[in-house]
Structure formats: C-alpha cells, structure tokens
C-alpha cells in the first residue's frame, strides 16, 4: 500500500475544487468592499453576490429571488423550522420530521417540542425509504413537514415528489434538507412540491461555512437573526462574499458536470458494492440497492457489530478516510447512528456500519486499492473479536 491517502468520506465534506478557489480568490484579496456600501467597491461585491445567486438558482431551477445565503446547511435547516414555526398563522402546532434526519433538524425540532410544539417522527422502512403512507398517517394538523432528500448515513434518496404533495394537500409547508442531494441528483424547484430547501457548499466542492435556503415565492419565514437588511432582512449580517462566490461557482460546475459525474460515480459505487459482497463473507449493503446517491455506500459486517470505529481506525492506519456512520459521530463516539436505529437496526448492530462516500476526485485506482485492503482489515478484526 502506498503512502498516499485515499479520501472516501465525501459525504462528510469535500475538497475545494481548484476552479472554485480561482473564482473566490479575487474576493479574498483585492475585491473587499462591503456589499451594502454605495461606492464602487461595494457595488462590485454586491454584483458578485447577485451573480452567485443566479448560479445557485440555475442549479435548483428556481428564481434568484428565492435564494437566501446562510452560514451553513445547519443554519438553513434551523431557519426553515424555526422561521416557519414563528411565522405560522394556521394555529397548527404539529411538526412532522423524518426519524433519520440530520441533527440540525432532529435537535431543532426537539427544541421546538420543548417550546410547546408537537413533534412527530416518520420512520423509514428497513431499506431506508420513507413510505408515502407513513407520512399520510401522521400529517394531519401539521404546519410543516421536513424530510431530507437523501440520507447522509445510508445514502437513500426519498420520494420527495410524493411526500411533498402529501404535505401540501394537508395544508403544511414542505421542507427538504437537500444538503447531500444538491449537485449530485437533479433538484428542480419549478416542478417539485418543495417550499423550503437547505443546501451547503462544502458538500459540493465549495468552501465550508456557507449555505443557502431556498424559500418559495409567497412562503413566509421569520428570520433567526435581527440587525440589518441583508438578504432582504431574512438573514442579516455582512455577507460572506468569497464564500457566496464559491458556492455559486460550485453550483455552476455541478450543473455542467452532474450527469457525466453521476454516471462515473454510479459505476464506481456499484463495483464497490459488488466487490465487497464478493470478497467479504457476511457483509451486507445497508439501504435500498438502487434508490441511493451516486457515490454513497453503507455496509454492515455480521459478527463485527459494534466494531465500526476499530475498523475505521484500522483503515485510517492504511491511509483510507472513511466514516463509521456520519461525520458527527466523532462528537458522539460509541453512539449508534440514529439513521440506522430508525430503520429498525438494533443499536449494537448499527454501531458496526461503515460509510464509504465517493466523490469528484476519486478514481478507479482509489476504489481498487480500497477493495484490496478492506477484506484484510475486516478479517484481522474478526480474528480479534472472535477471541
Ligand atoms: N444536513 C445534512 C443531511 C448533512 O449531511 C449535513 C452535514 O453533514 C448538514 C445538514 C449540515 O450542514 P453544514 O455542515 O453545512 O452545517
């Protein structure tokens, strides 16, 4: 095994695309005006923001006026739920969220529960898909439904079109956390029944610390922050101009390259799935075989329940970066990924899963090297655990 590292954790974050860095550079250096200033320096950065907004809108097939820049996917998720809760005039107090949402939704909805809202979780099936009937059974009396487009641990893609229609027929807003989906699969706001959508630049080869919330025209969301008129008062604070420009460029590249990139990644992903099941006895794919993101694979190993962290560390020593469930798990070491528990896995078994997420900079060689080394690491650990 060579000493180079192979990064297979693109669902946690991605490397900045050099083309994105090139676009950002002028705004980290000479072009520094405050976009709210009336002089030429301010007008220049203001124009850069509007240019980026148009690029984000193009990727989502939305109107630029529907795109609001935030600091992250987490902020966008929080803003969608709290902003809708504080703006709601329907008298409804129910919030319906997927049981395997990111903590940015689960913990925020728990918080709203403490404030008196009724929070209901819709469970995915054992393949990691939320069935429309499950939502239909819970939606009455909701003012908002929030279900992620693609799960960050398992990689399954949800039937957002059907779920959104159920929410809207019940008179609720429909929010989707599309942080893992945007730029990987087509998201078309002109045809999808989505009122609010969260996204984040660092999952699509853009910089960290910048995100956006799509708010459909006519939908009211109250701001989390107060203090200035930026982003039409919805998200005040001096804009992160280099970040916004980076997000815009990242979206532009995704739009240009998504279809070719996804064909390439699906091929790599499928060979990874097939080779793992061929070479490692008692390994199994977690989540639906086909309704999944192009680059994300989640694998369990029978007889190694609870051992994902040891496997992750063994692979790390060999130079591979993978995840034991989600990036957040290092803050919750030893806890089972909630996504898997909500799919019916017992917590011990859930702690044995490995997430491998491929991205733009991965090659066939990366996957081949990983497929060579993974069985050795698993066999080594199985020997230890069987003692
Ligand atoms: N939602 C999902 C599905 C994610 O995967 C992540 C990041 O891991 C987030 C939200 C949070 O995004 P950010 O890191 O930009 O706050």
Boltz pocket constraint, residues with backbone or C-beta under 6 A from the ligand:
constraints:
  - pocket:
      binder: B
      contacts: [[A, 11], [A, 12], [A, 71], [A, 72], [A, 73], [A, 74], [A, 75], [A, 77], [A, 102], [A, 104], [A, 148], [A, 150], [A, 151], [A, 152], [A, 177], [A, 178], [A, 179], [A, 180], [A, 199], [A, 200], [A, 201], [A, 202], [A, 209], [A, 210], [A, 211], [A, 327]]
      max_distance: 6.0
